[in-house]
């Protein structure tokens, strides 16, 4: 089931703090993260798998790279799945040691390969080209390989990553030769990795992927390479709708670990959840600027649009919405919740029943912690919004809202145009 929030005197509460008070204190739009929920989500998935075998959680930080959130997970003992040198450096900045980070890039430049290897971070290689280039840049490095398992899963075609012909990973028919070549090149080969997509809600595709990986592990062993770990990637989904079923993480953990332990000599399992850890920790609060009856449709116009949360416009994703200052009140009519961007596709929610929305109300957009702020933009020259962390009824600013002027800081007008 989708996460439910407490209401108090008709006001939504987030981590023991009034959503209306947060909006008044920090302005809107604003992303609000519940620290305790973040810690609980990490502990839940780590506990589900570690009870059966040695497990490492590598948080897929592309979902949300706020430094405070990274620090909370560092305190919990998480590792990191990073996809860029910027993500690697962000994690090092808050206290992760290089051995807790794995870098899995795609179409990686020589400069980035060198930068990552110079920092002592293990690279999960995505292609034969990347392997050959790394052999010149950092010979003898610890490496793993991302393979394309031929299994896909996800909430949108745009986030399915494991199907045959995907841009990610080593194709299945090239995997054994690639591992053999890596051995000849002198790499210290540690593991194997696959990722099937983002937002999976059922167990079966993960088991199908694991069957492929187990067969590969044993074929790789037959050519004289003993792997230390299987990395099954992330992609574990969460419910975005009130009655939507959630992933049976306990069942997934039991089935996957049984398969590995019965059929391989692998001792360590790595998981790379991003969405599962951060998604429901965070609510986007946005203020109603305008309520419009367009005849065939009614609109609630807010100060957050697809510049703030792009998922509905980009992926047709569903995010539950509520009025934080009229929490639990009976709904009166159906509305589209839209933003201030000059595009017809700028919306947060279609056809939602709401309790008599008025200008000044606070709309709460649920499940905004994964790929919310991290995919936001300055489109229409609108500043990036603030982020707040709530813990035990106290709210703290963890990212200042950008100003209009700060958008110009890297722009240069040639002197000749100023004459």
Order of alpha helices (4+ residues) and beta strands (2+ residues): beta-beta-beta-alpha-beta-alpha-beta-alpha-beta-alpha-beta-alpha-beta-alpha-beta-beta-alpha-beta-alpha-beta-alpha-beta-alpha-beta-beta-alpha-beta-beta-beta-beta-beta-beta
